[in-house]
Amino acid sequence: MEQLRVLINNVTGWFAQLSTREKRLVTGTGAAVGVFILFLIFAGFQSAASRHRRAIETGLQNVQVIEALAANYRESERERQSVERQLSQSNLQLISYLEDRGEQAGLRIGSLNPKGEHPLEGGQIHATTVEVNLSDVTIDKLVNFLSSVERGPGVIRVERIRLDPRPDSQTINASTTISTYSMKK
């Protein structure tokens, strides 16, 4: 503390010995150095604040992305569970079901050829496939039939369809492959 007082007294004495012009130069230079030091300090704080703002903005964007992914995951998980529920509850006799839907649509089903049950990838899900042949049907009856089949219970899909037009009678012959899926435990 004593050394600081001695230093201040020496500087004050030295400054008192300067001429008026020199005092102005030293004061101006000291003020310029002080302003420069304040500028450096302010720029440092500004830079640090800017880095923190960017980090916060990046963090908020990451949180929004994570929230969107979490919502998407929850929706996908609900859909997966719904499909699994449909698959595990599916105990559909496909041939009887197709015959009933054909009668309701007013179709005469030519033949139903079961292709049997086969496991899909992983072995838990099994598909039962039937080939359905329809002759002399109108396109609107065919569309109604196939739509009602896919809206049925469980998971039923029209896998393939082949149409042979009959221009002389405005009807078609159709051959379609229909599968139902179930989960085996």
Secondary structure per residue as TSV (DSSP state, phi and psi in degrees):
chain	resnum	aa	ss	phi	psi
A	1	M	-	360.0	-39.6
A	2	E	H	-65.1	-37.8
A	3	Q	H	-64.9	-35.1
A	4	L	H	-66.3	-41.0
A	5	R	H	-64.0	-40.5
A	6	V	H	-64.1	-42.7
A	7	L	H	-63.7	-43.1
A	8	I	H	-64.1	-42.3
A	9	N	H	-63.3	-40.2
A	10	N	H	-64.2	-44.1
A	11	V	H	-66.4	-42.5
A	12	T	H	-63.2	-42.4
A	13	G	H	-64.2	-43.4
A	14	W	H	-63.2	-42.0
A	15	F	H	-66.5	-36.1
A	16	A	H	-66.6	-27.1
A	17	Q	T	-79.4	-13.3
A	18	L	S	-75.4	154.5
A	19	S	-	-76.2	168.8
A	20	T	H	-59.4	-42.8
A	21	R	H	-63.4	-44.6
A	22	E	H	-65.5	-38.1
A	23	K	H	-61.8	-40.9
A	24	R	H	-64.1	-43.4
A	25	L	H	-62.3	-46.3
A	26	V	H	-65.0	-42.5
A	27	T	H	-63.8	-45.2
A	28	G	H	-62.2	-43.7
A	29	T	H	-64.5	-42.8
A	30	G	H	-62.3	-41.3
A	31	A	H	-64.9	-42.3
A	32	A	H	-62.8	-43.2
A	33	V	H	-63.8	-41.6
A	34	G	H	-62.5	-44.5
A	35	V	H	-63.2	-40.7
A	36	F	H	-63.3	-42.9
A	37	I	H	-64.2	-42.7
A	38	L	H	-61.8	-39.5
A	39	F	H	-61.7	-44.9
A	40	L	H	-61.8	-42.2
A	41	I	H	-64.7	-46.2
A	42	F	H	-62.2	-43.6
A	43	A	H	-62.4	-38.3
A	44	G	H	-63.8	-44.7
A	45	F	H	-64.4	-41.4
A	46	Q	H	-62.4	-43.5
A	47	S	H	-64.1	-44.1
A	48	A	H	-64.3	-42.2
A	49	A	H	-63.8	-39.5
A	50	S	H	-64.7	-42.4
A	51	R	H	-61.5	-42.3
A	52	H	H	-65.9	-40.3
A	53	R	H	-60.9	-46.1
A	54	R	H	-62.6	-40.5
A	55	A	H	-63.9	-40.3
A	56	I	H	-66.6	-43.6
A	57	E	H	-62.2	-43.1
A	58	T	H	-62.8	-42.2
A	59	G	H	-62.0	-42.8
A	60	L	H	-64.3	-40.6
A	61	Q	H	-63.4	-41.0
A	62	N	H	-64.0	-38.8
A	63	V	H	-63.7	-41.6
A	64	Q	H	-63.4	-41.6
A	65	V	H	-63.3	-43.6
A	66	I	H	-64.0	-41.5
A	67	E	H	-62.6	-41.5
A	68	A	H	-65.0	-42.5
A	69	L	H	-65.0	-39.0
A	70	A	H	-64.8	-42.4
A	71	A	H	-63.8	-42.6
A	72	N	H	-63.3	-41.1
A	73	Y	H	-64.0	-44.5
A	74	R	H	-61.0	-42.5
A	75	E	H	-64.0	-44.4
A	76	S	H	-63.2	-40.0
A	77	E	H	-64.7	-41.4
A	78	R	H	-61.8	-43.7
A	79	E	H	-63.6	-42.8
A	80	R	H	-61.6	-44.6
A	81	Q	H	-65.0	-36.8
A	82	S	H	-64.0	-45.3
A	83	V	H	-65.6	-41.3
A	84	E	H	-61.9	-39.5
A	85	R	H	-62.4	-44.8
A	86	Q	H	-62.3	-42.1
A	87	L	H	-66.7	-39.9
A	88	S	H	-75.7	-24.9
A	89	Q	H	-89.6	-8.6
A	90	S	-	-76.0	113.5
A	91	N	-	-134.2	51.6
A	92	L	-	-88.0	132.6
A	93	Q	-	-86.5	99.5
A	94	L	H	-61.8	-42.6
A	95	I	H	-63.6	-47.5
A	96	S	H	-61.8	-41.4
A	97	Y	H	-61.9	-44.1
A	98	L	H	-66.6	-38.6
A	99	E	H	-62.6	-43.8
A	100	D	H	-62.1	-45.5
A	101	R	H	-65.7	-35.0
A	102	G	H	-64.9	-43.1
A	103	E	H	-62.3	-43.7
A	104	Q	H	-62.9	-33.4
A	105	A	H	-84.9	-5.3
A	106	G	T	75.7	33.0
A	107	L	-	-106.8	150.3
A	108	R	-	-103.8	110.0
A	109	I	E	-81.6	122.8
A	110	G	E	-68.3	-51.9
A	111	S	E	-156.1	150.8
A	112	L	E	-121.5	115.7
A	113	N	E	-112.8	103.9
A	114	P	E	-67.9	136.0
A	115	K	E	-102.0	-0.6
A	116	G	E	89.4	178.6
A	117	E	E	-103.9	137.1
A	118	H	E	-142.8	143.2
A	119	P	E	-76.0	148.7
A	120	L	-	-95.8	-175.6
A	121	E	T	-50.8	133.3
A	122	G	T	91.5	-25.5
A	123	G	S	84.7	-12.5
A	124	Q	S	-77.3	-34.8
A	125	I	E	-99.3	131.6
A	126	H	E	-117.7	142.7
A	127	A	E	-112.8	136.0
A	128	T	E	-112.3	124.2
A	129	T	E	-119.6	140.2
A	130	V	E	-133.5	135.7
A	131	E	E	-96.6	127.3
A	132	V	E	-112.6	128.2
A	133	N	E	-112.9	126.1
A	134	L	E	-122.3	135.8
A	135	S	E	-122.3	147.2
A	136	D	E	53.1	55.1
A	137	V	E	-113.7	150.9
A	138	T	-	-84.7	155.8
A	139	I	H	-63.4	-36.8
A	140	D	H	-68.2	-37.7
A	141	K	H	-66.4	-38.7
A	142	L	H	-64.0	-45.0
A	143	V	H	-62.6	-44.2
A	144	N	H	-61.3	-42.8
A	145	F	H	-61.6	-51.6
A	146	L	H	-65.3	-36.3
A	147	S	H	-65.3	-44.0
A	148	S	H	-67.2	-32.9
A	149	V	H	-63.7	-47.1
A	150	E	H	-72.0	-21.0
A	151	R	T	-85.1	0.6
A	152	G	S	-70.8	-176.2
A	153	P	S	-69.8	152.3
A	154	G	S	73.9	-158.3
A	155	V	E	-111.5	106.4
A	156	I	E	-125.9	132.2
A	157	R	E	-134.5	140.7
A	158	V	E	-82.6	112.9
A	159	E	E	-84.4	-41.3
A	160	R	E	-150.3	147.7
A	161	I	E	-143.0	137.2
A	162	R	E	-126.7	129.2
A	163	L	E	-115.7	133.2
A	164	D	E	-119.7	107.4
A	165	P	E	-70.8	149.0
A	166	R	E	-122.8	89.1
A	167	P	T	-61.1	-29.0
A	168	D	T	-67.3	-28.0
A	169	S	T	-120.2	8.2
A	170	Q	T	58.2	30.9
A	171	T	E	-126.0	178.1
A	172	I	E	-136.5	157.8
A	173	N	E	-102.8	132.4
A	174	A	E	-126.9	140.2
A	175	S	E	-126.5	124.2
A	176	T	E	-135.2	148.9
A	177	T	E	-109.5	123.9
A	178	I	E	-121.6	135.2
A	179	S	E	-126.8	146.9
A	180	T	E	-120.1	148.6
A	181	Y	E	-120.8	143.6
A	182	S	E	-143.2	156.9
A	183	M	E	-104.1	125.8
A	184	K	-	-99.7	134.5
A	185	K	-	-103.7	360.0
